[in-house]
Amino acid sequence: MNVYVRELASSLAQAGVICRVYVRRWTDDLPKMVAVEPGFEVVHISAGPTSLAKEDLIDHVQEFADGVADDAIEFKPDVIHANYWLSGLAGRILKQRLELPLLTTFHTLARVKAVAGDFEPESRARAEIEVISCADTVLANATAEAEQLIEYYDADPERIEIVPPGVDHALFSVGSQAGARWALGTGDEPILLFIGRIQPLKGVDVAVETLARLERRDARLWIVGGASGMEGNTEVQRVYDLIESHNLTDRVEFIAPQPHHLLSTFYRAADICLVPSRSESFGLVALEAAACGVPTIASAVGGLLTLVEHGHTGYLVDSRDPEEYATWANNILADPVLARRLSISAAARARTYTWSTSAARLRRLYEDLASRTLAPCD
């Protein structure tokens, strides 16, 4: 989500849309405002103690909205674009106070996560309903997310717009695998790559189980990311225990979260990217991997259904069964011609996703919303 907001705001600014991004102040030494680039500023809003658990943020939504409203008197925005459900609640307040159109992007949905087995309190789902009922437009990243908004939230289809994110092709592009491996200090053994937060939702355990079932006993798994959420630390320990139970300690490497611009080296070094998420509104990792020419084996859920074309750019798996992931991985590793074909097709498909295209569509949508009568808040 952070990548989405940063890249989108940057592309909008380059397209002539002045953007001011409001975030909650999380340390005391942050400046009031940071000018990221011409037309793109970040404003830090004080709302509650700087150190807060994610679960406690909801208690400070009103304070955050008040801080944004105070700044908006000077900034005079035309449209409010909220990202995530908590920001959506603040956006709902601001829409009514400032009489501005509200556009919201959820990124994840409580009821979709619950269906996949990841508990979210019903209070969050009710809050999402409140935001949807008030938003002038709800942005979906892919067709699957639009369908979920309708099925699980009874969202008005006429208020839903599908605008896929993009990928920065200056950073994420096909490059030398040998060069990337030299830079990372690794050899020529097969490498499976998992990039993402370590939490049950992301399915790191499936990646480990896939490695355990590969025919190539020299294959390695890189896990790039760190613990996230209330269950993050518990999930890390569970994954460590799983690795040990399969005697894979020497074949699995944990790599700390990396700056976004450095991830391309890890993608290029890999043979296969694994995205075994239980749910995924879009799946930016799969898109970045494709842009680097890396075949992806992913769960057949959410936006991954759009990003990964089965048998053409990678493979989709309908179940949580690691045997299926391993079957496709074995096929790719055993057939260089197949791997090359998937790589070329993945890179070609990724080139159709650009942030400039996303920004252009949103610019037109913002202009349209600014000229419309506001949708009523139920």
BALOBA-1460 file (C-alpha; in Angstrom, 3 decimals):
// residues 378
<rec num="1" residu="m" x="0.000" y="0.000" z="0.000"/>
<rec num="2" residu="n" x="2.867" y="2.399" z="0.760"/>
<rec num="3" residu="v" x="4.325" y="1.729" z="-2.685"/>
<rec num="4" residu="y" x="0.901" y="2.298" z="-4.251"/>
<rec num="5" residu="v" x="0.381" y="5.668" z="-2.564"/>
<rec num="6" residu="r" x="3.916" y="6.902" z="-3.253"/>
<rec num="7" residu="e" x="4.054" y="5.848" z="-6.896"/>
<rec num="8" residu="l" x="0.540" y="7.022" z="-7.653"/>
<rec num="9" residu="a" x="1.040" y="10.425" z="-6.025"/>
<rec num="10" residu="s" x="4.317" y="10.862" z="-7.898"/>
<rec num="11" residu="s" x="2.729" y="9.984" z="-11.255"/>
<rec num="12" residu="l" x="-0.251" y="12.232" z="-10.572"/>
<rec num="13" residu="a" x="2.074" y="15.124" z="-9.745"/>
<rec num="14" residu="q" x="3.977" y="14.544" z="-12.971"/>
<rec num="15" residu="a" x="0.624" y="14.631" z="-14.784"/>
<rec num="16" residu="g" x="-0.169" y="18.037" z="-13.304"/>
<rec num="17" residu="v" x="-2.335" y="16.973" z="-10.337"/>
<rec num="18" residu="i" x="-1.102" y="18.624" z="-7.146"/>
<rec num="19" residu="c" x="-1.153" y="15.991" z="-4.393"/>
<rec num="20" residu="r" x="-0.907" y="16.386" z="-0.646"/>
<rec num="21" residu="v" x="-0.634" y="13.068" z="1.193"/>
<rec num="22" residu="y" x="-1.650" y="13.041" z="4.852"/>
<rec num="23" residu="v" x="-0.139" y="10.473" z="7.200"/>
<rec num="24" residu="r" x="-0.224" y="10.106" z="10.976"/>
<rec num="25" residu="r" x="2.859" y="11.355" z="12.803"/>
<rec num="26" residu="w" x="4.614" y="8.250" z="14.176"/>
<rec num="27" residu="t" x="7.705" y="9.880" z="15.747"/>
<rec num="28" residu="d" x="8.157" y="13.239" z="17.420"/>
<rec num="29" residu="d" x="11.017" y="14.428" z="15.211"/>
<rec num="30" residu="l" x="9.109" y="14.404" z="11.918"/>
<rec num="31" residu="p" x="8.754" y="17.774" z="10.153"/>
<rec num="32" residu="k" x="5.306" y="19.184" z="9.558"/>
<rec num="33" residu="m" x="5.694" y="18.787" z="5.793"/>
<rec num="34" residu="v" x="8.044" y="17.042" z="3.373"/>
<rec num="35" residu="a" x="8.226" y="18.118" z="-0.282"/>
<rec num="36" residu="v" x="8.832" y="14.855" z="-2.123"/>
<rec num="37" residu="e" x="8.890" y="16.404" z="-5.583"/>
<rec num="38" residu="p" x="7.142" y="19.316" z="-7.325"/>
<rec num="39" residu="g" x="3.406" y="18.891" z="-6.790"/>
<rec num="40" residu="f" x="3.769" y="16.060" z="-4.227"/>
<rec num="41" residu="e" x="3.935" y="16.846" z="-0.510"/>
<rec num="42" residu="v" x="3.548" y="14.698" z="2.599"/>
<rec num="43" residu="v" x="1.988" y="16.247" z="5.706"/>
<rec num="44" residu="h" x="2.384" y="14.629" z="9.123"/>
<rec num="45" residu="i" x="-0.747" y="14.885" z="11.263"/>
<rec num="46" residu="s" x="-0.603" y="14.500" z="15.028"/>
<rec num="47" residu="a" x="-3.289" y="12.047" z="16.145"/>
<rec num="48" residu="g" x="-2.755" y="10.223" z="19.422"/>
<rec num="49" residu="p" x="0.564" y="9.104" z="20.898"/>
<rec num="50" residu="t" x="3.288" y="8.639" z="18.302"/>
<rec num="51" residu="s" x="3.717" y="4.998" z="19.324"/>
<rec num="52" residu="l" x="0.442" y="3.178" z="18.759"/>
<rec num="53" residu="a" x="-0.515" y="-0.407" z="17.999"/>
<rec num="54" residu="k" x="-2.368" y="-0.790" z="14.706"/>
<rec num="55" residu="e" x="-5.411" y="-2.017" z="16.630"/>
<rec num="56" residu="d" x="-5.618" y="1.281" z="18.547"/>
<rec num="57" residu="l" x="-5.528" y="3.597" z="15.536"/>
<rec num="58" residu="i" x="-9.303" y="3.589" z="15.166"/>
<rec num="59" residu="d" x="-9.615" y="5.541" z="18.425"/>
<rec num="60" residu="h" x="-7.816" y="8.479" z="16.801"/>
<rec num="61" residu="v" x="-9.569" y="8.676" z="13.423"/>
<rec num="62" residu="q" x="-11.553" y="11.774" z="14.441"/>
<rec num="63" residu="e" x="-8.408" y="13.532" z="15.642"/>
<rec num="64" residu="f" x="-6.641" y="12.665" z="12.393"/>
<rec num="65" residu="a" x="-9.583" y="13.962" z="10.343"/>
<rec num="66" residu="d" x="-9.587" y="17.194" z="12.363"/>
<rec num="67" residu="g" x="-5.894" y="17.705" z="11.616"/>
<rec num="68" residu="v" x="-6.414" y="17.134" z="7.898"/>
<rec num="69" residu="a" x="-9.378" y="19.508" z="7.864"/>
<rec num="70" residu="d" x="-7.296" y="22.260" z="9.485"/>
<rec num="71" residu="d" x="-4.633" y="21.907" z="6.784"/>
<rec num="72" residu="a" x="-7.222" y="21.672" z="3.993"/>
<rec num="73" residu="i" x="-8.357" y="25.225" z="4.755"/>
<rec num="74" residu="e" x="-5.065" y="26.362" z="3.218"/>
<rec num="75" residu="f" x="-4.635" y="23.591" z="0.632"/>
<rec num="76" residu="k" x="-8.218" y="23.715" z="-0.725"/>
<rec num="77" residu="p" x="-8.402" y="20.209" z="-2.268"/>
<rec num="78" residu="d" x="-10.954" y="19.274" z="-4.923"/>
<rec num="79" residu="v" x="-11.163" y="15.553" z="-4.110"/>
<rec num="80" residu="i" x="-10.384" y="13.301" z="-1.147"/>
<rec num="81" residu="h" x="-8.729" y="9.977" z="-2.001"/>
<rec num="82" residu="a" x="-8.572" y="7.677" z="1.028"/>
<rec num="83" residu="n" x="-6.409" y="4.565" z="1.168"/>
<rec num="84" residu="y" x="-7.265" y="1.721" z="3.594"/>
<rec num="85" residu="w" x="-10.382" y="1.431" z="5.731"/>
<rec num="86" residu="l" x="-9.139" y="3.645" z="8.584"/>
<rec num="87" residu="s" x="-8.361" y="6.454" z="6.152"/>
<rec num="88" residu="g" x="-11.755" y="5.784" z="4.603"/>
<rec num="89" residu="l" x="-13.403" y="6.542" z="7.952"/>
<rec num="90" residu="a" x="-11.448" y="9.799" z="8.149"/>
<rec num="91" residu="g" x="-12.411" y="10.514" z="4.535"/>
<rec num="92" residu="r" x="-16.077" y="10.018" z="5.369"/>
<rec num="93" residu="i" x="-15.814" y="12.673" z="8.086"/>
<rec num="94" residu="l" x="-13.935" y="15.034" z="5.776"/>
<rec num="95" residu="k" x="-16.390" y="14.594" z="2.910"/>
<rec num="96" residu="q" x="-19.265" y="15.752" z="5.069"/>
<rec num="97" residu="r" x="-17.332" y="18.554" z="6.747"/>
<rec num="98" residu="l" x="-15.644" y="19.954" z="3.639"/>
<rec num="99" residu="e" x="-18.367" y="18.991" z="1.133"/>
<rec num="100" residu="l" x="-15.859" y="17.282" z="-1.152"/>
<rec num="101" residu="p" x="-16.198" y="14.082" z="-3.203"/>
<rec num="102" residu="l" x="-14.693" y="10.961" z="-1.608"/>
<rec num="103" residu="l" x="-12.854" y="8.275" z="-3.531"/>
<rec num="104" residu="t" x="-11.540" y="5.297" z="-1.562"/>
<rec num="105" residu="t" x="-9.198" y="2.368" z="-2.173"/>
<rec num="106" residu="f" x="-9.350" y="-0.373" z="0.459"/>
<rec num="107" residu="h" x="-6.378" y="-2.565" z="-0.581"/>
<rec num="108" residu="t" x="-7.714" y="-5.352" z="1.669"/>
<rec num="109" residu="l" x="-11.266" y="-6.152" z="2.796"/>
<rec num="110" residu="a" x="-12.185" y="-7.687" z="6.154"/>
<rec num="111" residu="r" x="-14.829" y="-10.070" z="4.836"/>
<rec num="112" residu="v" x="-12.623" y="-11.299" z="1.991"/>
<rec num="113" residu="k" x="-9.819" y="-11.982" z="4.466"/>
<rec num="114" residu="a" x="-12.242" y="-13.801" z="6.756"/>
<rec num="115" residu="v" x="-13.386" y="-16.102" z="3.942"/>
<rec num="116" residu="a" x="-9.724" y="-16.966" z="3.350"/>
<rec num="117" residu="g" x="-9.305" y="-17.842" z="7.028"/>
<rec num="118" residu="d" x="-7.742" y="-14.616" z="8.322"/>
<rec num="119" residu="f" x="-9.795" y="-13.189" z="11.161"/>
<rec num="120" residu="e" x="-10.719" y="-9.517" z="11.185"/>
<rec num="121" residu="p" x="-13.182" y="-8.063" z="13.704"/>
<rec num="122" residu="e" x="-16.695" y="-7.519" z="12.403"/>
<rec num="123" residu="s" x="-16.369" y="-3.911" z="13.562"/>
<rec num="124" residu="r" x="-13.916" y="-3.378" z="10.712"/>
<rec num="125" residu="a" x="-16.354" y="-4.859" z="8.196"/>
<rec num="126" residu="r" x="-19.095" y="-2.543" z="9.484"/>
<rec num="127" residu="a" x="-16.726" y="0.405" z="9.160"/>
<rec num="128" residu="e" x="-15.967" y="-0.607" z="5.568"/>
<rec num="129" residu="i" x="-19.706" y="-0.686" z="4.861"/>
<rec num="130" residu="e" x="-20.019" y="2.856" z="6.240"/>
<rec num="131" residu="v" x="-17.223" y="4.059" z="3.948"/>
<rec num="132" residu="i" x="-18.636" y="2.287" z="0.882"/>
<rec num="133" residu="s" x="-22.097" y="3.731" z="1.505"/>
<rec num="134" residu="c" x="-20.663" y="7.264" z="1.584"/>
<rec num="135" residu="a" x="-17.943" y="7.117" z="-1.082"/>
<rec num="136" residu="d" x="-18.650" y="8.732" z="-4.412"/>
<rec num="137" residu="t" x="-16.361" y="6.146" z="-6.001"/>
<rec num="138" residu="v" x="-14.776" y="2.956" z="-4.700"/>
<rec num="139" residu="l" x="-11.616" y="2.001" z="-6.568"/>
<rec num="140" residu="a" x="-10.963" y="-1.677" z="-7.246"/>
<rec num="141" residu="n" x="-7.537" y="-2.865" z="-8.332"/>
<rec num="142" residu="a" x="-8.926" y="-5.717" z="-10.419"/>
<rec num="143" residu="t" x="-12.202" y="-7.270" z="-11.591"/>
<rec num="144" residu="a" x="-12.103" y="-9.824" z="-8.769"/>
<rec num="145" residu="e" x="-12.017" y="-7.057" z="-6.152"/>
<rec num="146" residu="a" x="-14.964" y="-5.291" z="-7.785"/>
<rec num="147" residu="e" x="-16.928" y="-8.537" z="-7.638"/>
<rec num="148" residu="q" x="-16.010" y="-8.979" z="-3.957"/>
<rec num="149" residu="l" x="-17.203" y="-5.466" z="-3.129"/>
<rec num="150" residu="i" x="-20.570" y="-6.302" z="-4.649"/>
<rec num="151" residu="e" x="-20.851" y="-9.823" z="-3.201"/>
<rec num="152" residu="y" x="-19.687" y="-9.168" z="0.360"/>
<rec num="153" residu="y" x="-20.640" y="-5.500" z="0.814"/>
<rec num="154" residu="d" x="-23.558" y="-4.966" z="-1.562"/>
<rec num="155" residu="a" x="-21.648" y="-2.071" z="-3.117"/>
<rec num="156" residu="d" x="-23.355" y="-0.143" z="-5.909"/>
<rec num="157" residu="p" x="-21.702" y="-1.325" z="-9.156"/>
<rec num="158" residu="e" x="-22.159" y="2.145" z="-10.647"/>
<rec num="159" residu="r" x="-19.905" y="3.609" z="-7.952"/>
<rec num="160" residu="i" x="-17.066" y="1.123" z="-8.549"/>
<rec num="161" residu="e" x="-14.189" y="1.923" z="-10.895"/>
<rec num="162" residu="i" x="-11.447" y="-0.554" z="-11.768"/>
<rec num="163" residu="v" x="-8.039" y="1.130" z="-12.000"/>
<rec num="164" residu="p" x="-5.100" y="-1.293" z="-11.774"/>
<rec num="165" residu="p" x="-1.856" y="-0.135" z="-10.184"/>
<rec num="166" residu="g" x="1.309" y="0.045" z="-12.251"/>
<rec num="167" residu="v" x="4.955" y="-0.863" z="-11.933"/>
<rec num="168" residu="d" x="8.039" y="1.328" z="-12.212"/>
<rec num="169" residu="h" x="9.713" y="-0.071" z="-15.323"/>
<rec num="170" residu="a" x="12.800" y="2.050" z="-14.739"/>
<rec num="171" residu="l" x="13.459" y="-0.069" z="-11.640"/>
<rec num="172" residu="f" x="11.768" y="-3.356" z="-12.478"/>
<rec num="173" residu="s" x="12.884" y="-4.689" z="-15.839"/>
<rec num="174" residu="v" x="14.545" y="-7.733" z="-17.327"/>
<rec num="175" residu="g" x="18.234" y="-7.924" z="-16.483"/>
<rec num="176" residu="s" x="21.143" y="-10.299" z="-16.122"/>
<rec num="177" residu="q" x="20.463" y="-13.140" z="-13.720"/>
<rec num="178" residu="a" x="24.186" y="-13.862" z="-13.481"/>
<rec num="179" residu="g" x="24.885" y="-10.214" z="-12.662"/>
<rec num="180" residu="a" x="22.174" y="-10.128" z="-9.989"/>
<rec num="181" residu="r" x="23.511" y="-13.314" z="-8.413"/>
<rec num="182" residu="w" x="27.043" y="-11.959" z="-8.420"/>
<rec num="183" residu="a" x="25.797" y="-8.789" z="-6.689"/>
<rec num="184" residu="l" x="24.035" y="-10.876" z="-4.033"/>
<rec num="185" residu="g" x="26.917" y="-13.288" z="-3.614"/>
<rec num="186" residu="t" x="25.133" y="-16.483" z="-4.580"/>
<rec num="187" residu="g" x="25.874" y="-19.335" z="-6.980"/>
<rec num="188" residu="d" x="23.979" y="-20.961" z="-9.841"/>
<rec num="189" residu="e" x="21.632" y="-23.196" z="-7.820"/>
<rec num="190" residu="p" x="17.859" y="-22.821" z="-8.437"/>
<rec num="191" residu="i" x="16.305" y="-20.068" z="-6.337"/>
<rec num="192" residu="l" x="12.679" y="-19.704" z="-5.300"/>
<rec num="193" residu="l" x="11.760" y="-16.221" z="-4.104"/>
<rec num="194" residu="f" x="9.136" y="-15.073" z="-1.623"/>
<rec num="195" residu="i" x="8.770" y="-11.340" z="-1.001"/>
<rec num="196" residu="g" x="6.248" y="-9.984" z="1.468"/>
<rec num="197" residu="r" x="5.173" y="-9.602" z="5.043"/>
<rec num="198" residu="i" x="5.526" y="-12.677" z="7.211"/>
<rec num="199" residu="q" x="2.005" y="-13.326" z="8.440"/>
<rec num="200" residu="p" x="-0.447" y="-16.197" z="7.889"/>
<rec num="201" residu="l" x="-2.245" y="-14.345" z="5.082"/>
<rec num="202" residu="k" x="0.845" y="-14.384" z="2.845"/>
<rec num="203" residu="g" x="1.410" y="-18.154" z="2.986"/>
<rec num="204" residu="v" x="5.142" y="-18.338" z="3.717"/>
<rec num="205" residu="d" x="4.560" y="-21.873" z="5.006"/>
<rec num="206" residu="v" x="3.378" y="-22.936" z="1.542"/>
<rec num="207" residu="a" x="6.631" y="-21.610" z="0.062"/>
<rec num="208" residu="v" x="8.660" y="-23.683" z="2.539"/>
<rec num="209" residu="e" x="6.587" y="-26.797" z="1.890"/>
<rec num="210" residu="t" x="7.045" y="-26.260" z="-1.853"/>
<rec num="211" residu="l" x="10.825" y="-26.236" z="-1.455"/>
<rec num="212" residu="a" x="10.643" y="-29.461" z="0.552"/>
<rec num="213" residu="r" x="8.886" y="-31.194" z="-2.349"/>
<rec num="214" residu="l" x="11.159" y="-30.072" z="-5.190"/>
<rec num="215" residu="e" x="13.061" y="-32.662" z="-7.195"/>
<rec num="216" residu="r" x="16.110" y="-30.389" z="-7.218"/>
<rec num="217" residu="r" x="17.675" y="-30.933" z="-3.808"/>
<rec num="218" residu="d" x="20.091" y="-28.056" z="-4.340"/>
<rec num="219" residu="a" x="17.292" y="-25.504" z="-4.752"/>
<rec num="220" residu="r" x="17.091" y="-22.676" z="-2.248"/>
<rec num="221" residu="l" x="14.319" y="-20.422" z="-0.953"/>
<rec num="222" residu="w" x="14.820" y="-16.753" z="-0.198"/>
<rec num="223" residu="i" x="12.263" y="-15.137" z="2.112"/>
<rec num="224" residu="v" x="12.520" y="-11.352" z="1.857"/>
<rec num="225" residu="g" x="10.431" y="-9.620" z="4.514"/>
<rec num="226" residu="g" x="9.720" y="-9.385" z="8.208"/>
<rec num="227" residu="a" x="7.057" y="-10.136" z="10.775"/>
<rec num="228" residu="s" x="3.877" y="-8.090" z="10.421"/>
<rec num="229" residu="g" x="0.659" y="-7.782" z="12.393"/>
<rec num="230" residu="m" x="-0.437" y="-9.343" z="15.654"/>
<rec num="231" residu="e" x="0.436" y="-12.842" z="14.447"/>
<rec num="232" residu="g" x="3.695" y="-11.924" z="12.737"/>
<rec num="233" residu="n" x="6.180" y="-13.059" z="15.377"/>
<rec num="234" residu="t" x="4.241" y="-16.257" z="15.990"/>
<rec num="235" residu="e" x="4.222" y="-16.954" z="12.249"/>
<rec num="236" residu="v" x="7.985" y="-16.403" z="12.005"/>
<rec num="237" residu="q" x="8.565" y="-18.985" z="14.724"/>
<rec num="238" residu="r" x="6.136" y="-21.399" z="13.072"/>
<rec num="239" residu="v" x="7.997" y="-21.059" z="9.768"/>
<rec num="240" residu="y" x="11.351" y="-21.625" z="11.490"/>
<rec num="241" residu="d" x="9.950" y="-24.790" z="13.099"/>
<rec num="242" residu="l" x="8.626" y="-25.962" z="9.723"/>
<rec num="243" residu="i" x="12.008" y="-25.394" z="8.082"/>
<rec num="244" residu="e" x="13.737" y="-27.383" z="10.799"/>
<rec num="245" residu="s" x="11.227" y="-30.233" z="10.571"/>
<rec num="246" residu="h" x="12.084" y="-30.649" z="6.875"/>
<rec num="247" residu="n" x="15.842" y="-30.296" z="7.461"/>
<rec num="248" residu="l" x="15.896" y="-27.225" z="5.217"/>
<rec num="249" residu="t" x="17.882" y="-24.910" z="7.486"/>
<rec num="250" residu="d" x="20.794" y="-24.740" z="5.036"/>
<rec num="251" residu="r" x="18.499" y="-24.148" z="2.040"/>
<rec num="252" residu="v" x="16.280" y="-21.321" z="3.328"/>
<rec num="253" residu="e" x="17.583" y="-17.794" z="3.797"/>
<rec num="254" residu="f" x="15.702" y="-15.056" z="5.623"/>
<rec num="255" residu="i" x="16.486" y="-11.602" z="4.270"/>
<rec num="256" residu="a" x="15.428" y="-8.459" z="6.112"/>
<rec num="257" residu="p" x="12.911" y="-6.132" z="4.439"/>
<rec num="258" residu="q" x="14.664" y="-4.226" z="1.659"/>
<rec num="259" residu="p" x="14.228" y="-0.708" z="0.278"/>
<rec num="260" residu="h" x="11.807" y="-0.990" z="-2.606"/>
<rec num="261" residu="h" x="14.317" y="0.091" z="-5.235"/>
<rec num="262" residu="l" x="16.668" y="-2.778" z="-4.290"/>
<rec num="263" residu="l" x="14.116" y="-5.554" z="-4.774"/>
<rec num="264" residu="s" x="14.720" y="-5.776" z="-8.516"/>
<rec num="265" residu="t" x="18.087" y="-7.441" z="-7.893"/>
<rec num="266" residu="f" x="16.401" y="-10.190" z="-5.876"/>
<rec num="267" residu="y" x="13.774" y="-10.715" z="-8.573"/>
<rec num="268" residu="r" x="16.377" y="-10.957" z="-11.329"/>
<rec num="269" residu="a" x="18.429" y="-13.455" z="-9.334"/>
<rec num="270" residu="a" x="15.461" y="-15.797" z="-8.873"/>
<rec num="271" residu="d" x="14.188" y="-18.589" z="-11.107"/>
<rec num="272" residu="i" x="10.626" y="-18.543" z="-9.757"/>
<rec num="273" residu="c" x="8.607" y="-16.133" z="-7.619"/>
<rec num="274" residu="l" x="6.085" y="-17.697" z="-5.237"/>
<rec num="275" residu="v" x="2.962" y="-15.732" z="-4.234"/>
<rec num="276" residu="p" x="0.878" y="-18.204" z="-2.174"/>
<rec num="277" residu="s" x="-1.371" y="-15.600" z="-0.498"/>
<rec num="278" residu="r" x="-4.732" y="-16.636" z="0.900"/>
<rec num="279" residu="s" x="-6.210" y="-13.438" z="-0.509"/>
<rec num="280" residu="e" x="-4.748" y="-10.600" z="-2.569"/>
<rec num="281" residu="s" x="-6.591" y="-7.551" z="-3.890"/>
<rec num="282" residu="f" x="-3.945" y="-7.055" z="-6.567"/>
<rec num="283" residu="g" x="-0.541" y="-8.659" z="-5.973"/>
<rec num="284" residu="l" x="2.145" y="-6.074" z="-6.724"/>
<rec num="285" residu="v" x="4.919" y="-8.613" z="-6.047"/>
<rec num="286" residu="a" x="3.655" y="-10.771" z="-8.927"/>
<rec num="287" residu="l" x="3.667" y="-7.746" z="-11.235"/>
<rec num="288" residu="e" x="7.172" y="-6.656" z="-10.237"/>
<rec num="289" residu="a" x="8.450" y="-10.214" z="-10.722"/>
<rec num="290" residu="a" x="6.857" y="-10.350" z="-14.169"/>
<rec num="291" residu="a" x="8.432" y="-7.022" z="-15.113"/>
<rec num="292" residu="c" x="11.806" y="-8.564" z="-14.268"/>
<rec num="293" residu="g" x="10.997" y="-11.597" z="-16.424"/>
<rec num="294" residu="v" x="10.500" y="-14.028" z="-13.550"/>
<rec num="295" residu="p" x="7.729" y="-16.663" z="-13.846"/>
<rec num="296" residu="t" x="5.303" y="-16.602" z="-10.919"/>
<rec num="297" residu="i" x="3.433" y="-19.454" z="-9.260"/>
<rec num="298" residu="a" x="0.576" y="-17.875" z="-7.367"/>
<rec num="299" residu="s" x="-2.685" y="-18.550" z="-5.593"/>
<rec num="300" residu="a" x="-5.715" y="-18.299" z="-7.846"/>
<rec num="301" residu="v" x="-7.245" y="-15.470" z="-5.806"/>
<rec num="302" residu="g" x="-8.140" y="-11.808" z="-6.253"/>
<rec num="303" residu="g" x="-6.013" y="-9.700" z="-8.539"/>
<rec num="304" residu="l" x="-3.568" y="-12.563" z="-9.121"/>
<rec num="305" residu="l" x="-6.202" y="-14.059" z="-11.426"/>
<rec num="306" residu="t" x="-5.658" y="-11.060" z="-13.688"/>
<rec num="307" residu="l" x="-1.900" y="-10.672" z="-13.298"/>
<rec num="308" residu="v" x="-0.836" y="-14.285" z="-13.836"/>
<rec num="309" residu="e" x="-1.936" y="-15.970" z="-17.046"/>
<rec num="310" residu="h" x="-1.865" y="-19.700" z="-16.348"/>
<rec num="311" residu="g" x="0.594" y="-21.504" z="-18.590"/>
<rec num="312" residu="h" x="1.611" y="-18.283" z="-20.338"/>
<rec num="313" residu="t" x="3.311" y="-16.044" z="-17.747"/>
<rec num="314" residu="g" x="3.316" y="-18.457" z="-14.810"/>
<rec num="315" residu="y" x="0.892" y="-20.767" z="-13.054"/>
<rec num="316" residu="l" x="-2.159" y="-20.356" z="-10.817"/>
<rec num="317" residu="v" x="-2.949" y="-22.823" z="-8.041"/>
<rec num="318" residu="d" x="-6.529" y="-23.262" z="-6.847"/>
<rec num="319" residu="s" x="-5.622" y="-24.961" z="-3.559"/>
<rec num="320" residu="r" x="-3.221" y="-24.546" z="-0.647"/>
<rec num="321" residu="d" x="-1.557" y="-27.851" z="-1.563"/>
<rec num="322" residu="p" x="2.237" y="-27.397" z="-1.822"/>
<rec num="323" residu="e" x="2.368" y="-30.446" z="-4.095"/>
<rec num="324" residu="e" x="0.700" y="-28.399" z="-6.823"/>
<rec num="325" residu="y" x="3.149" y="-25.530" z="-6.373"/>
<rec num="326" residu="a" x="6.046" y="-28.007" z="-6.472"/>
<rec num="327" residu="t" x="4.706" y="-29.674" z="-9.629"/>
<rec num="328" residu="w" x="4.735" y="-26.401" z="-11.555"/>
<rec num="329" residu="a" x="8.087" y="-25.384" z="-10.069"/>
<rec num="330" residu="n" x="9.614" y="-28.726" z="-11.056"/>
<rec num="331" residu="n" x="8.346" y="-28.240" z="-14.615"/>
<rec num="332" residu="i" x="9.926" y="-24.792" z="-14.882"/>
<rec num="333" residu="l" x="13.264" y="-25.831" z="-13.381"/>
<rec num="334" residu="a" x="13.489" y="-28.935" z="-15.578"/>
<rec num="335" residu="d" x="12.713" y="-27.173" z="-18.868"/>
<rec num="336" residu="p" x="14.848" y="-24.122" z="-19.783"/>
<rec num="337" residu="v" x="12.799" y="-23.561" z="-22.945"/>
<rec num="338" residu="l" x="9.576" y="-23.385" z="-20.907"/>
<rec num="339" residu="a" x="11.224" y="-21.086" z="-18.353"/>
<rec num="340" residu="r" x="12.404" y="-18.755" z="-21.122"/>
<rec num="341" residu="r" x="8.981" y="-18.684" z="-22.778"/>
<rec num="342" residu="l" x="7.265" y="-17.841" z="-19.479"/>
<rec num="343" residu="s" x="9.861" y="-15.154" z="-18.783"/>
<rec num="344" residu="i" x="9.364" y="-13.416" z="-22.120"/>
<rec num="345" residu="s" x="5.569" y="-13.542" z="-21.836"/>
<rec num="346" residu="a" x="5.603" y="-12.274" z="-18.236"/>
<rec num="347" residu="a" x="7.755" y="-9.275" z="-19.112"/>
<rec num="348" residu="a" x="5.561" y="-8.445" z="-22.116"/>
<rec num="349" residu="r" x="2.410" y="-8.580" z="-20.016"/>
<rec num="350" residu="a" x="3.926" y="-6.429" z="-17.272"/>
<rec num="351" residu="r" x="4.713" y="-3.687" z="-19.785"/>
<rec num="352" residu="t" x="0.956" y="-3.032" z="-20.109"/>
<rec num="353" residu="y" x="0.854" y="-1.870" z="-16.478"/>
<rec num="354" residu="t" x="2.257" y="1.612" z="-15.885"/>
<rec num="355" residu="w" x="1.750" y="4.167" z="-13.141"/>
<rec num="356" residu="s" x="1.337" y="6.900" z="-15.758"/>
<rec num="357" residu="t" x="-1.675" y="5.039" z="-17.172"/>
<rec num="358" residu="s" x="-3.169" y="4.648" z="-13.690"/>
<rec num="359" residu="a" x="-2.592" y="8.340" z="-12.990"/>
<rec num="360" residu="a" x="-4.177" y="9.405" z="-16.279"/>
<rec num="361" residu="r" x="-7.318" y="7.406" z="-15.529"/>
<rec num="362" residu="l" x="-7.511" y="8.802" z="-12.012"/>
<rec num="363" residu="r" x="-6.978" y="12.359" z="-13.205"/>
<rec num="364" residu="r" x="-10.045" y="12.032" z="-15.436"/>
<rec num="365" residu="l" x="-11.978" y="10.438" z="-12.588"/>
<rec num="366" residu="y" x="-11.022" y="13.198" z="-10.142"/>
<rec num="367" residu="e" x="-12.172" y="15.847" z="-12.628"/>
<rec num="368" residu="d" x="-15.451" y="14.015" z="-13.140"/>
<rec num="369" residu="l" x="-16.084" y="13.660" z="-9.394"/>
<rec num="370" residu="a" x="-15.300" y="17.331" z="-8.754"/>
<rec num="371" residu="s" x="-18.057" y="18.346" z="-11.190"/>
<rec num="372" residu="r" x="-20.721" y="15.938" z="-9.880"/>
<rec num="373" residu="t" x="-23.283" y="16.309" z="-7.128"/>
<rec num="374" residu="l" x="-22.015" y="14.508" z="-4.048"/>
<rec num="375" residu="a" x="-23.402" y="11.042" z="-3.408"/>
<rec num="376" residu="p" x="-25.435" y="10.951" z="-0.178"/>
<rec num="377" residu="c" x="-23.956" y="9.223" z="2.898"/>
<rec num="378" residu="d" x="-26.319" y="6.520" z="4.164"/>
